Amino acid sequence: MELTDAIRRNPMTRFQWVIVAICILLTMVDGYEILVTSFTLPALTEHFGLDRGQQGLVASFGTLGMGIGAIFLSPLADRIGRRKHILGSLVMIIVAMTLTGLATSFETFLAARFFGGLFLGSIVPSINVLVAEYANQARRGVVMGVYGVGLPLGAAIGGFLSVGLIDAFTWRGPYFFSAIVTAVLLLVAAAALPESVDYLVQKRPAGALRAYNRIAAKIGAVQVSSLPVPTRPAPVRGAFVSGVLRGIMLRRTVLLWIAYGLVIAAFYFANSLTAKLVTETTGDADFGIKAQALVAAGGVVGALLFSLAARRIHPRLVTAGIGVVGFVVFLVFAAFFEHQTMVLVLAVMVGLAVNGGVAAYYAISPSIYPVAVRAAAVGLMMGLGRAVAFFAPNIATFLQERGLSPADLYRLYGVVLALSAVTVALLHATYRGAHRQDAMDEEDTAANAAADAAEARLATSGA
């Protein structure tokens, strides 16, 4: 049994769980670094004397960089390998976080956040691919659900730490802390994170056979004298168009990207501006940061609940259900926005809806597309979502300047979550009749049939 079959069909080994754990830690840091601006926004506003328009830019400029990075930099992983792409991105994130902490003006702060956003956006698809590739077929759903906890957990822990860091080191403290933690994880990843097996087989870089056999030894698969024959067909001109933008796939792509764009808009509104809006309402910056951190903590609960519910209900329907819950929660949160105790309780539910909702989309999107275009399609989806995210806080601050209260803004984005739920339900409705199976399920079925046939041929020749 070759390495890819061993990974897919055998029980998860300790080595595979270590890979998943490292990737979860990477997404924890990613989650903190994506949302650290929201934790420091009240202090930044005071330090630089920002008006509301500038606050919206601070809250969103990094996400613009993330969108560009996801679209234009994440495809580099297909050329240089997932491992090199992840390590290189981590190096650049360390540089960006350090420069952000050293910023001396509003303009230099924005430039550093944009630069960091490029690599924060580009790294996520590579991490997703490694987790999915090293998870076996039986545990893939559970692994992806647990992996989805990383982003909100990192944001939650970072939020609570930010209170002390800001008190001790001003608004610069959280950025320097992020650079230090990322540097530690860079060393861990460099020592323990393997290359993508698919990349080794398909691209065959220098040392590919040696790397392949090292992974095989840790997985318990057989050593080989030559790399397996590539199973993925060579790229065909127009493959992306036919696999993403033609026939029923066009309908699915439009519905998926609209649904994701809507939920990511609500996600970045809640995660970028909750601390500021609560601070403005209560006059207590530390209380605003705690509320923001509880939003992130609720995402951990949401990701875990998604993982559990998806074992009994189809993941796309669970994703739609999270959107409906979010609609209700945002309306209730708006009704109790000036009640401090209820704000803290409901902040957890807000996070369950938006942070858990994003984790749900990360889980359901890869299976929609065939392997030949999967990375490009999901990367483009994330990039467009991050571009949408740039506008979400700016629209909110614009509307606030026109007289909308914080409670009104939450009602508005509650409706956005409801529209996302309707759209993903329409996406699920496209899987009927001959189109019932996901692309990933079809690939697993075909791969298992091919592996069984190969084993049968070997048994027959041996007899």
matplotlib code that plots the C-alpha trace (Angstrom):
import matplotlib.pyplot as plt

x = [0.0, 1.6, 1.8, -1.3, -3.4, -1.9, -2.8, -6.3, -7.3, -5.2, -5.9, -4.3, -0.8, 1.0, 2.9, -0.3, -1.8, 1.4, 0.9, -2.7, -1.6, 1.1, -1.4, -3.9, -1.3, -0.5, -4.1, -4.3, -1.6, -3.2, -6.5, -4.8, -2.9, -5.9, -7.9, -5.2, -6.1, -9.6, -8.2, -5.9, -8.3, -9.5, -5.9, -4.8, -7.7, -6.5, -2.8, -3.1, -6.3, -8.2, -11.6, -14.2, -13.2, -9.6, -10.8, -12.6, -9.4, -7.4, -9.9, -10.0, -6.8, -5.1, -8.0, -7.5, -3.9, -5.2, -7.5, -4.7, -2.4, -4.9, -5.5, -2.0, 0.4, -1.2, -0.8, 3.0, 2.6, 1.9, 5.3, 7.6, 5.7, 3.4, 6.2, 8.4, 5.4, 4.3, 7.8, 8.4, 5.1, 5.8, 9.1, 7.3, 4.6, 7.2, 8.7, 5.3, 4.2, 7.5, 7.1, 3.5, 4.7, 7.3, 4.9, 5.2, 2.2, -1.2, 0.1, 3.1, 0.7, -1.6, 1.3, 2.7, -0.8, -1.3, 2.1, 1.4, -2.1, -0.5, 1.1, -1.7, -4.0, -1.7, -0.7, -4.2, -4.8, -1.5, -2.3, -5.8, -4.3, -1.8, -4.5, -6.9, -4.1, -2.7, -6.2, -7.5, -10.8, -12.6, -11.5, -11.4, -14.7, -13.7, -10.1, -11.4, -13.9, -11.2, -8.8, -11.5, -11.2, -7.7, -8.6, -11.2, -9.3, -6.2, -8.3, -9.9, -6.7, -5.0, -7.9, -7.6, -3.8, -4.1, -5.7, -2.5, -0.1, -1.7, -1.7, 2.0, 3.4, 0.8, -0.9, 2.5, 2.7, 0.3, 2.2, 5.6, 4.1, 2.7, 6.1, 7.8, 5.2, 5.3, 9.1, 8.8, 6.2, 8.5, 11.1, 8.6, 7.2, 10.7, 11.7, 8.5, 6.2, 6.5, 6.0, 2.7, 2.8, 0.8, 3.4, 6.3, 4.6, 3.2, 6.1, 9.1, 11.4, 15.0, 15.1, 11.5, 12.1, 14.1, 11.4, 8.7, 10.4, 10.9, 7.2, 6.4, 8.6, 6.7, 3.3, 4.2, 4.0, 6.4, 9.7, 10.0, 12.9, 11.1, 8.2, 4.8, 3.5, 1.6, -2.1, -3.3, -3.6, -1.5, -3.2, -5.5, -6.2, -9.6, -9.8, -10.5, -13.4, -14.9, -14.4, -15.6, -17.6, -19.5, -22.7, -23.9, -20.5, -21.2, -24.4, -22.6, -19.7, -21.9, -24.0, -21.0, -19.1, -22.1, -22.9, -19.2, -19.0, -22.0, -20.9, -17.3, -18.8, -20.6, -17.5, -15.3, -17.9, -18.3, -14.6, -13.3, -15.7, -17.3, -14.5, -14.8, -18.6, -18.9, -16.2, -18.1, -21.3, -19.8, -16.8, -14.6, -11.9, -10.9, -14.6, -14.8, -11.7, -13.2, -16.4, -14.3, -12.4, -15.6, -16.8, -13.7, -14.2, -17.7, -16.2, -14.4, -17.8, -19.3, -16.5, -16.9, -20.7, -20.4, -18.0, -20.5, -23.6, -22.0, -21.7, -25.5, -26.7, -25.1, -22.4, -24.0, -27.3, -25.5, -23.8, -27.2, -28.5, -25.6, -26.6, -30.2, -28.9, -26.7, -29.7, -31.5, -28.5, -27.6, -31.1, -31.1, -27.6, -28.9, -31.8, -29.4, -26.4, -26.4, -26.7, -23.2, -23.9, -26.0, -23.3, -20.8, -23.1, -24.4, -20.9, -20.2, -23.2, -22.2, -18.9, -20.6, -22.5, -19.8, -16.5, -18.1, -19.8, -16.4, -15.0, -18.0, -17.4, -13.7, -15.0, -17.6, -15.9, -13.0, -15.4, -17.4, -14.5, -12.6, -8.9, -7.5, -9.0, -9.7, -6.8, -7.3, -11.1, -11.0, -8.1, -10.0, -13.1, -11.1, -9.5, -12.8, -14.2, -11.3, -11.9, -15.5, -14.2, -12.3, -15.7, -17.6, -16.1, -15.9, -19.6, -20.4, -18.4, -19.9, -23.5, -22.6, -21.6, -24.9, -26.8, -27.1, -26.5, -24.4, -27.6, -28.8, -25.6, -26.0, -29.5, -28.3, -25.6, -28.0, -30.0, -26.7, -26.3, -29.9, -29.2, -26.1, -28.1, -30.7, -27.9, -26.0, -29.4, -29.9, -26.4, -27.3, -30.4, -28.2, -27.0, -29.9, -30.2, -27.2, -25.4, -25.8, -22.1, -19.5, -16.3, -14.2, -16.6, -16.4, -12.6, -12.5, -14.8, -12.7, -9.4, -10.6, -11.9, -8.5, -6.6, -8.8, -8.3, -4.6, -4.5, -6.7, -4.3, -1.3, -3.1, -4.0, -0.4, 0.9, -1.4]
y = [0.0, 3.3, 6.3, 8.2, 5.1, 4.4, 7.9, 7.7, 4.2, 3.4, 4.7, 8.1, 7.8, 9.9, 11.6, 12.7, 14.0, 16.0, 17.6, 18.5, 19.9, 22.1, 23.4, 24.2, 26.2, 28.0, 28.9, 30.0, 32.5, 33.4, 34.0, 36.3, 38.2, 38.7, 40.2, 41.9, 45.3, 45.1, 44.5, 47.5, 49.8, 51.8, 52.4, 53.2, 55.7, 57.5, 57.4, 58.6, 60.7, 58.8, 59.9, 57.3, 57.0, 56.3, 53.8, 51.9, 51.8, 50.6, 47.8, 46.7, 47.6, 44.4, 42.4, 44.0, 42.7, 39.3, 39.2, 40.1, 37.6, 34.8, 35.4, 36.2, 34.7, 31.4, 29.9, 30.1, 27.0, 24.9, 25.9, 25.9, 23.4, 23.8, 23.5, 26.2, 28.4, 28.2, 28.8, 31.7, 33.3, 32.9, 34.8, 37.7, 37.8, 38.1, 41.1, 42.6, 42.3, 43.9, 46.8, 47.3, 47.5, 50.1, 52.2, 56.0, 57.3, 56.3, 55.9, 53.6, 51.5, 51.0, 50.1, 47.5, 46.0, 45.7, 44.1, 41.5, 40.9, 39.7, 36.7, 36.1, 35.7, 33.5, 31.0, 29.7, 27.6, 25.8, 24.9, 23.7, 21.5, 19.9, 19.1, 17.6, 15.6, 14.0, 13.2, 9.8, 9.3, 8.0, 11.0, 13.8, 15.4, 15.3, 16.5, 19.5, 20.4, 20.4, 22.2, 24.9, 25.7, 27.1, 30.5, 31.5, 30.0, 32.0, 35.2, 34.5, 33.8, 36.8, 39.0, 38.2, 38.6, 41.9, 43.6, 43.0, 43.6, 47.0, 48.0, 47.0, 48.0, 50.3, 49.3, 48.1, 45.2, 42.8, 43.2, 42.5, 39.5, 38.2, 38.5, 36.5, 33.7, 33.4, 33.1, 30.2, 28.5, 29.0, 27.0, 24.2, 24.1, 24.1, 21.1, 19.0, 20.0, 17.7, 18.6, 17.8, 14.2, 15.3, 18.0, 15.5, 13.1, 15.6, 18.2, 15.9, 18.6, 17.8, 15.3, 14.3, 10.6, 11.0, 13.2, 10.8, 7.8, 9.7, 10.4, 6.8, 5.5, 7.7, 6.7, 3.0, 2.7, 0.8, 2.4, 2.8, 3.0, 5.5, 7.9, 6.6, 7.7, 11.0, 10.3, 13.9, 14.7, 17.5, 20.8, 21.3, 24.7, 25.8, 23.3, 26.1, 27.4, 24.0, 22.9, 26.1, 28.3, 26.0, 24.1, 23.2, 24.2, 27.9, 27.8, 26.2, 28.6, 31.7, 30.5, 29.4, 32.6, 34.8, 32.9, 33.0, 36.7, 37.5, 35.6, 37.0, 40.5, 39.8, 38.1, 41.1, 43.6, 41.7, 41.0, 44.4, 46.7, 45.0, 46.3, 49.8, 49.9, 48.4, 50.9, 53.8, 52.6, 51.8, 54.1, 51.2, 50.1, 47.0, 45.9, 46.3, 44.1, 41.4, 41.5, 41.2, 38.2, 36.5, 36.9, 34.9, 32.4, 31.8, 30.7, 27.8, 26.6, 27.1, 25.1, 22.2, 22.2, 22.2, 19.2, 17.3, 18.3, 17.5, 13.8, 13.5, 16.3, 17.3, 19.9, 22.4, 22.2, 22.8, 25.8, 27.2, 26.5, 28.5, 31.5, 31.3, 31.2, 34.2, 36.2, 35.7, 36.3, 39.6, 40.9, 39.9, 41.4, 44.7, 44.7, 44.3, 46.3, 48.6, 45.9, 44.9, 41.4, 40.5, 41.9, 39.5, 36.5, 37.3, 38.1, 34.4, 33.6, 36.3, 34.5, 31.1, 32.5, 34.4, 32.7, 29.3, 30.1, 30.9, 27.6, 25.8, 27.4, 26.3, 22.8, 22.6, 24.5, 22.0, 19.1, 21.1, 21.3, 18.6, 18.2, 19.7, 23.2, 22.8, 24.9, 27.6, 27.8, 27.8, 30.3, 32.6, 32.3, 33.2, 36.1, 37.5, 37.1, 39.0, 41.8, 41.9, 42.1, 45.3, 47.0, 45.6, 47.8, 50.8, 50.5, 50.2, 53.3, 55.2, 54.3, 55.2, 58.6, 58.9, 58.3, 54.5, 53.3, 50.3, 48.3, 49.3, 48.0, 44.6, 44.4, 45.1, 42.4, 40.0, 40.3, 39.7, 36.4, 35.4, 35.9, 33.8, 31.0, 31.1, 31.1, 28.1, 26.2, 26.9, 25.6, 22.3, 22.0, 21.7, 18.2, 16.1, 13.1, 12.5, 15.4, 14.1, 13.3, 15.9, 16.0, 14.8, 11.8, 10.9, 11.0, 8.8, 6.3, 6.2, 6.0, 3.2, 1.2, 1.7, 0.6, -2.5, -3.4, -3.1, -5.3, -7.9, -7.9, -8.5, -11.3, -12.9, -12.7, -14.0, -17.0]
z = [0.0, -1.1, 1.2, 0.1, 0.4, 3.9, 5.0, 3.7, 4.8, 8.0, 11.5, 12.4, 13.7, 16.3, 13.5, 11.8, 15.0, 15.6, 12.2, 13.0, 16.3, 14.8, 12.2, 14.9, 16.7, 13.5, 13.0, 16.7, 16.0, 12.7, 14.5, 17.1, 14.5, 12.3, 15.1, 17.2, 15.7, 17.1, 20.6, 20.3, 18.4, 21.5, 22.5, 19.0, 18.7, 21.8, 20.8, 17.2, 17.7, 15.0, 13.7, 12.8, 9.2, 10.2, 12.8, 10.0, 7.9, 10.9, 11.5, 7.9, 6.0, 7.1, 5.7, 2.3, 2.3, 3.3, 0.3, -2.1, -0.4, -0.6, -4.3, -5.5, -3.0, -1.9, -5.4, -4.9, -2.6, -5.7, -7.1, -4.1, -1.8, 1.2, 3.8, 2.2, 1.7, 5.3, 6.7, 4.4, 5.3, 9.0, 8.5, 6.8, 9.4, 12.1, 10.3, 9.7, 13.4, 14.5, 12.1, 13.3, 16.9, 15.9, 13.8, 14.6, 12.7, 11.4, 7.9, 8.8, 11.0, 8.0, 5.7, 8.2, 8.7, 5.0, 4.5, 7.3, 5.8, 2.6, 4.3, 6.8, 3.9, 1.9, 4.6, 5.5, 2.3, 2.7, 6.3, 5.2, 2.6, 5.0, 7.6, 5.0, 3.3, 6.6, 8.0, 7.1, 5.4, 8.5, 10.7, 8.2, 9.3, 13.0, 12.2, 10.1, 12.8, 15.6, 13.3, 12.9, 16.7, 16.2, 14.7, 17.3, 20.2, 19.3, 19.0, 22.4, 24.3, 22.6, 23.6, 27.2, 27.1, 25.3, 28.3, 30.4, 27.4, 26.7, 30.3, 30.6, 27.2, 25.6, 22.3, 21.0, 23.4, 21.6, 18.3, 19.8, 21.7, 18.5, 16.7, 19.5, 19.6, 15.8, 15.9, 18.4, 16.1, 13.1, 14.9, 15.8, 12.2, 10.7, 12.9, 12.6, 9.7, 6.6, 3.0, 1.3, -0.1, -3.1, -3.9, -3.6, -6.0, -8.5, -8.6, -7.7, -6.3, -5.5, -2.5, -3.1, -2.8, 0.5, 2.0, 0.8, 2.5, 5.7, 5.9, 4.9, 7.8, 10.3, 8.9, 8.8, 5.0, 2.8, 1.6, -2.2, -4.6, -6.8, -6.4, -7.4, -10.8, -10.5, -10.3, -10.9, -14.6, -16.0, -15.9, -18.9, -20.3, -19.2, -16.3, -13.8, -15.9, -16.4, -12.8, -11.2, -13.6, -15.9, -15.7, -12.2, -10.8, -11.8, -9.7, -6.7, -7.0, -7.0, -4.1, -2.0, -2.6, -1.9, 1.3, 2.4, 1.6, 3.7, 6.7, 6.5, 6.4, 9.7, 11.1, 10.5, 11.7, 15.0, 15.4, 14.3, 16.0, 19.1, 21.4, 20.1, 20.1, 23.6, 24.8, 23.4, 25.1, 28.5, 28.6, 29.7, 27.3, 29.2, 29.3, 25.5, 25.0, 27.3, 25.3, 22.1, 23.5, 24.5, 20.9, 19.9, 22.7, 21.4, 18.1, 19.8, 21.0, 17.6, 15.8, 18.3, 18.0, 14.2, 14.4, 16.6, 14.7, 11.3, 12.4, 12.3, 10.0, 6.7, 7.2, 4.8, 6.7, 9.9, 8.4, 7.4, 10.9, 12.4, 10.2, 11.5, 15.1, 14.3, 13.0, 16.3, 18.5, 16.8, 17.3, 21.0, 21.4, 19.9, 22.4, 25.4, 24.2, 27.1, 29.8, 30.8, 32.1, 29.1, 26.8, 28.1, 27.9, 24.4, 23.2, 23.4, 21.3, 18.7, 18.4, 18.1, 15.1, 13.2, 14.2, 14.2, 10.9, 9.3, 10.6, 9.1, 5.6, 5.9, 6.4, 3.7, 0.8, -0.2, -0.8, -3.4, -5.9, -7.8, -6.8, -10.0, -9.1, -5.4, -4.0, -6.5, -6.1, -2.3, -2.3, -4.5, -2.4, 0.7, -1.1, -2.3, 1.2, 2.7, 0.1, 1.3, 4.8, 4.0, 3.4, 6.4, 9.2, 6.9, 6.0, 9.7, 10.7, 7.7, 8.8, 12.4, 11.3, 9.6, 12.8, 13.3, 16.8, 17.7, 18.3, 14.8, 13.3, 15.0, 13.7, 10.1, 10.3, 11.8, 8.5, 6.6, 8.5, 7.7, 4.0, 4.3, 5.8, 3.0, 0.3, 1.7, 2.0, -1.7, -2.3, -0.5, -2.7, -5.8, -4.5, -5.8, -8.1, -10.2, -8.5, -5.0, -4.2, -3.2, -5.3, -2.4, -1.8, -5.5, -5.3, -2.2, -3.8, -7.0, -5.0, -2.8, -5.8, -7.6, -4.4, -4.0, -7.6, -7.3, -4.2, -6.0, -8.9, -6.6, -4.8, -8.1, -9.4, -6.1, -6.3]

ax = plt.figure().add_subplot(projection="3d")
ax.plot(x, y, z, "-o")
ax.set_aspect("equal")
plt.show()
